[in-house]
């Protein structure tokens, strides 16, 4: 075999030497010509097998676009792209002067896969590995078909568009290690369900309008039957069967409307509601239909001159709790967070172009039981107030190092003096 290859190369060399330089065919435009003595070699540039697809940074993007607007890596011309992000951090906290010392965490590693199936037909999935792989969740997996920019059909595992954080939650986009309390304990982010529906967007000049409307599987009675001994909407995520069947045969309805102006910012109004209890079994009535409804308002904007970024969300939930339950189980909950991020330095640092150093501040509040005791008419407490100043450094937009200080006041249901939790967190989050 080696001899055959040697003979072929020898024949090619003889043929090349028999030709004059002028008889060599003209190279193509993308060919590099190298001449050595009487021989001309034509070299083509190396093909880039991997191509990085950068996220869109235009002003027409909304929170609803976050699921696709991520950095991906594509192999050649294959219509499939992959990506992901990871978060890791260390923390030191103490509550009323008592501490368990330092801890290190890797709260999540997330993988994305997207594919262009056909013109105006695409697929995307988001798979999250939590707590070092102890939990593996499919947070998003849908096929989208575009009939018209205002009429796109989506089916699969859908992130219900309630508030802003549930859709736009990737760690590298945030300057804070902890996720907002109102977005994770009232809205049980990340909250996904199997279903289908429509979405659309329309842009005109400096304005963008968008809507989303879905029917999905929903909550179950774990929101009032759980180990927290309170109304706790995140408990429904423990029911993995919601990806196979509805708990009670009644769909959860989620709808959102968003509008954005280039200079005013984005405003979103959303609602999610449905029946959470099993009211009928084999045709027999077990209970009245009991609803859970969530309403949210979100807003974000970047001030033109100062580049100050403001991000806020408010949510309220209404739960029909049976009269047989004590007032320990709240029928109304509410909460909010406000993030303010101010870049203070943007320049070349450690050979990273356009590195950014920012200061940030978050204030947040959650009340898990809004109301008054029927017996004493005194206010039911059960709330948390938290403040978090932060410093973040971004070598580039897709990687962030963040140092946070956090101070929390926890007030129990009886309104006793609050316990105080304080501590530091340092971590990194990056797309890859």
N, C-alpha and C positions, 0 to 999 in steps of 0.2 A: 504494500500500500504506500509506504514512504517513497519507494522508488517511482511509483506511478505519479505521485504528486510532484516529485523532483523533475521528472520528464516534462510534465505539463508546464511547470514554471520555466524550464529551460526553453521550451518551444515559444512561450509567450515572450521571453526576453529576446529571442532571436527575431521574432516578428516585430517587436517594438524597435529593435536596433535597425531593422531594414527600412523603417519608415523615417521620413524626414520630419523635422519638427513642424514644418508647415503643413504636413498632411494629417496632423492630429485633428480630429473633429473639434469644433468649437465647444468649449465646456458650457454647461448650463449656468444660469445666473447665480445659483446657489452653490457653485463648485469653486473650490480654491485651487488655483493652478500653481504648481511648484516645479521649477525647472532645475534639473541637476545635470550639468554637462550637456550631452546630446539627448537626454531622455526627459520627457515631460510626464509628470505624475499628476493625476487629478484626484483631489481629496474632497469628499463631501463633509460638511459639518456634522458633528454627532447629533443624532436625533434625541430630543428630550422626551424620555418615556413618561416622566411624571410632570404634571402641570398643576400648579396651585391655583385654585379658584378663590379669589379674594372676595370678601363680603361687599355688598353694595353700600355705599356711603352717601347716596343721594338724599335729598330732603323729602322725597315722597314716601319713605318707608314708615310703616306703622308697627306697633307691637305685634300685630297679627302676622307680619312678615318675618318675625324673628326665627321661626322654625326652619325657614329655607335660607335666611340671610346669615350664613355661617361660612367660615373658611373650609374648603374641601380640597382634597387631592384627587386628581383624575389621572388614570393610566392611559396614555396615548389617546386614541380616539374612542376608547371604550365608553359607552354612555352610562357609566357607573362611577360615582365619586364617593370617597370616604373621608371621614374626619372625626373629631371628638375633642373632649377637653377633660382635664383632671383638676382636682383641688386637694391640697394637703396643707395642714396647719398645726401649730402648737398653741396651747392655751394654758393660762394659769388663772384660776378663779378662787375666790373665797366668799363665803356667805356668813355674815355676822361674825367675821373674824376667824372662821374655821375653813381650812383649805385641804384639799386632797393632793396638792402639789401640781406639777407639770403633767400635761398629757399631750400626746401626739395623735392626730387623726388624719385619715384619708376618707372624708365623708362620701366622695363619689368619683367615679370614673365613667365617663359617658362616651358612647360611640355613635356616630351618624353614618348612615348609608343612604344615598339618593341615586335615583336612576331616571333617565328620560326614556320612557317606554315607546312613545310615539309623539308626533307633534301634538302639543297641548295635553299630553297625558304623562304624568310623572308620579313617582313613588318616593317616599322618604320614611325612614324609621329612625328612632332614637332609643337606644338601649342603655340603661343605667345600671352600673354596679355600685351598690352602696355598702358602706362600712366594710371595706376590704373584700367585697364579693359575697358577704353574708346574705345580701338581698340582691336579686337581679330582677329588674322591672323593664317591661316594654312600655315606655312612656308615650311613644307616638309611632304609629305605623299606618299610613294611609295612602290610598291612591286618589289623586286629584285629576279631574277631567274638566278642561276649560271649554265651555260652549260659547262663552262671551266673557269679557272682563268683568261684567256684573253678574255673571251666572256661572260659578264654578262648583262642581259637585265633588264632595269629599266623603269617603267611606273608609272605615277601619277603626283603629284605636286613636281617639281624638283627645287633645288637651282642651277641656272645656274652657271657652274664652270668657272667664269671669275675672274681672280686674285686669291688671297688666302683668303682674309677676308670673302668673301661672303659665303664660305663653313665652315670656321673655325672661327666663330665669338662669341662663348660662352663667356660671361662676366668673369667667373672665370679664364679664361686662360690669361687674359690681366692685365697689371699693371696700365692701364690708364682708367679713368672713361669715357672720351669721346671716341667715335669710330672715326677712321681716316676719315678726310674730303674727301680725294680722293676716299675712299671706300664707302662713303655714299652719296656724292653729284655728283660724276661723274659716278662711278658704284653705282647704287641705292640700295646698300645693306640694308637689306637682300632682294635679288631679286629672286623671285620664279615664276614659270609658269607651266602650265599643259603641259605635253609632254611625250616623251619617247625616248629611245636611248640605247647605249651600253657603257660599261666601262670595263676596265681590268687592271691587274697588274701582273708584273713578277719580281721575285727577283733572283739574282745570286751573291753569295759571299757577297760583301759589297755594291752591286749596286741594285737599285730598279727602274724599269721603269713602267709608268702607262699612261693611256689615258682615256679620256671621250669624248663622242660625242652625242649630243642630238638635237632633233627638238622639239620646244615648241611654244606656243603662245608668242607674243612679245610686242613691243612698239606700241604706238599710237601717234596721232598728238598733244597730250597734252604736249609733250616735247618742243613744240614751241608755244603752246597756253595755258599759265598758268599765275598765279598771280605773279610769280617772274619777269616777263617781261624780260626774258632771256632764252636761251636754258637751259632747266632744266630736265634732264633725270628722276629724282625721281618723277616727276609729273605723270608719267605713272602708278605709283602704286595706284593712286586714282581711277583708272578704275578697279573696281572689276569684270567687265564682262570678263576680260581676262582669268578668270578661267572657263568660260563657252563657249566662242567662240573667234576666232581670230578677231582682229579689221579689217583686210583687206584680210584675206584668205591666207596670205603668212607666212610661218613658220620662226621663229627666229632660227638661227643655232648657237650653242655654241660648241666649241671644245677646249680641253686642253691636253697638253702633259707635263708630269713631270718626272724628273729624280732625284735620290737622291743617294749620296754616304755617307757612315757611317761617314766619317771625313770631307768631303767637304761641305755637306749640301744638301738642296733640291732646285732645280730650276724649276720653272713652266712657261710655255708659253701658253697663252690662247687668244682666239678670239671669239667675239660674234657679230653677225650682221644680219640685215634683213631690210625689208621694213617697214617704220613706218606710212606712210600716207595711206588714203583711196583713191586709184587711180581709182577705178571702182565701179559703183553702178548700179545694175540691168542691167549689160551689157554695160552701157554707160561709156566712159572714162572721168574721172573727172580731172586727173592731171597725170604728169609723176610719175613714181615710184621713191620714195625718200628713200635713205638708211640711216641707222645709224649703225656705226661699232665701236666696242671697241676692243683695243688690250692691253694686260697686261703682265707684267713680274713680277714674285714674287720670293723671295729668303729667306730662313731661315737656320740658323745653330747654333749649340752650340759648342763653342770652347772647345776642350778636357780638357785642364788643368785649365784654368780660369773659365770654366763653363759660360762664357759670352754668352748670347743669343742675336742673331741678327735677326731681322725680317724686311723685306722691300718689298715694292710693288710700281710699277709704272704703270699708266694707261693713255692711250690716246684715245679720242673719236673723230670721224669724222662724221659730220651731214650734210646732204644735205638740206640746208635752202633755201626756195624759194627766188627768187630775189625781190619779193615784200616786204620782211622784211628788216628792217634797220640793220646796222651792230651791233646794240645792241644785236642781237641774234647771238651768235658765231657758226661758222661752225667747229671749232676745239677746244677741251678742253684737258687739261692734268693735272696731279698731281702725287704726290708720298708721301710716309711716310717712315721713318726709325726709328725703335725702337731698343734700346740697353738696355738690362737688365743684371745687374751684381749682383749676390748674394754676400753679404759681411759677412753673419753669418748664419751658419746652425748647429743647435744644439738643445738640449732639452730646451724648454722655457715654463714656466708655466705648466709643466707636459705634454706638447705636444711633442711627439717624432719628431725629424727631422724638427723642425720649421725653416723657412727661412726668413731672412731679406734681402731685396734687394734694390738697388738704380737703377733708370731707367731714360732714357731720350728719348724723341720723338721729331723729327723735321719733319715738313710737309709743303707742298706747293700745292696749287691748282690755276689754271688759267682757268677761265671760258670762255675766249674769246681770243684765241691765234691769233694774226694777227696785221694788221695795217689799219688805216683809209684810205679809198681810196681818200678822199679829201685833207688830209694834210700829208699823209704818216707817221704820228706819230703812236707810238705803242699804241694799245688798252690795257688798264690795266685790271681791273676787276679780281684781284687776292687776295689771302690770304696767309700769312706766319704765321706759329704758332710754338712755342717752348713750351715743357712741361717737366720739371724735375719732378721726382716722387720718393716716398719712399713707398715700399710695405712690408707687413708682412703676411706670410702664416703660420698659425698654422699647416696646412698640405696642400697637393697639391691642394685640391679641394675647399679651402676657401681662399679668399684674402681680406685684408684690405689695402686700398690704399689712399695715400695723394698726391695730384697733385697740382702743380702751373702751370698756363697756361698764356701765353702772345701771343696775336694775333695782326697782322697788316692787316687791311682791306683797300685795295686801290680800288677806284671806277673806272668806265670805262674810265673816262677822265684823270686819273692819278693824281688827286689831292692828297695833303698830306694825308697819311693814318690815319684812326681812329685807336686808340689803345685800345684794350680790355685786361684786366688782372684780375686774380682772383685765388681763391683757391677752391679745391674740395676735399671732404673726403667721402669715401663710402666703402661699403662692397659688395662682390659678392660671392655667394656660390652655389655649387651643393647641391642637397638634394635627 
